[in-house]
Amino acid sequence: MRRNATLFVAISVLSGLGGSAMNLVSGLWVLDLTGSTGIAALAGLFLYGPQLAGPWLGGVLDRAPRRPLLVTTNLALAVVIASLLTVRGPGQTWLIFVVSAAYGISYLLIDAGETALLPSVLAPGELADVNGWRSSAQEGMKLVAPLAGAGLYAWHGGPVVAVLCAGLPVLVAALYVALRPARTPSAPAPDRPGGVRAGFRLLLGQRVTRVTVGLAAVSIAVSGFTTAAGYAVVTEDLGLPSTFLGVLLSAQGAGSVAGGLVVGRLLARHGAVRVAVVGALLFAAACLGRCLPWPPGVLAAAVVGGVGLPWTLVAAITAVQTHTPRAMLGRVSATANTAMFGPIVLATPLGSEAVALGGRPALVAAAGVCLLAVAVTARRPEPRRPDRAPTPAGPVAGRS
């Protein structure tokens, strides 16, 4: 299974490189074509909007073989990205929005599909470690890919970035094909309760998935809520140049890479709920630390936040993988993705309005929300043992 683990980390690197580069360049390209920052911002709306369809699209993953679906999704994404080579002026701006929407749909299918596929190609003890390594790879690409994408765009415009980003999904598809299914006895597929409500019932019906996904949703939403506050603290309260934001982003990315490398061991030792709680507490501390009137303290807070946020996310993903019957992993993981990432669509503009009261009050309020979520979780302590998969869940033939 080490081979499969290596392939999945490589998939995360290539996917993160292409996605992060194109997400940055899409906005720049639209801005250059139209001269409108408002229109350029729509690229982000098309990117995140499909997250709301997660519970419905997740059903597709439970009806189709997961690995072929992932391969097909990546090849289709490559074709759509290649259409950007026809962009010549403002009249083709809509194609960039189509590509942003295609990325949004592919993120939903691929994230949920990988969450569902991993248990069939990895040993149970490897899940937490590989999820952590994938998180580190993705966060590392967020540091490298925007610089690479911006450099290529400045050198030769959007088409050269489109060529790079269209080629990467083809490589990813080849890596999916190279995965080897785990050699475990086949078990008959359990009945699959239909509909969106079945995914919600299973996700909410177990404490470990309900709590970890809830804490991840709160932490991710708070990260969007505090975006504008972070800008205000740096430029207004600290009186620093806006370029310091890049330093903070790099510090947060470094924390995320480091946190992803150790989170697997923590999950194996302490369980998903405890790791998610600690991650939310670290993120709350980071929000308070960013209120400090001392730039080194703000920088340290960015590192702490970079550790905490991925811990909540990896804990939630691992909990879903290990506590969901195999036949329903597609819809449950897609529903979990919507629950975790959907609120950021509303939290980000809300934070932009809240910053009118000042950056620091918004950050304190965000920390309070995280602490409240943890307090609600702490009302029922978790048993002192690592999380384990439910015994009825077994591998389903034909799902790799």
Secondary structure, 3 states (H helix, E strand, C coil): CHHHHHHHHHHHHHHHHHHHHHHHHHHHHHHHHHCCHHHHHHHHHHHHHHHHHHHHHHHHHHHCCHHHHHHHHHHHHHHHHHHHHHCCCHHHHHHHHHHHHHHHHHHHHHHHHHHHHHHHHCCHHHHHHHHHHHHHHHHHHHHHHHHHHHHHHHHHCHHHHHHHHHHHHHHHHHHHHHCCCCCCCCECCCCCCCCHHHHHHHHHHCHHHHHHHHHHHHHHHHHHHCHHHHHHHHHHHCCCCCCHHHHHHHHHHHHHHHHHHHHHHHHHHHCHHHHHHHHHHHHHHHHHHCCCCCHHHHHHHHHHHHHHHHHHHHHHHHHHHHCCCHHHHHHHHHHHHHHHHCCHHHHHHHHHHHHHHCHHHHHHHHHHHHHHHHHHHCCCCCCCCCCCCCCCCCCECCCC
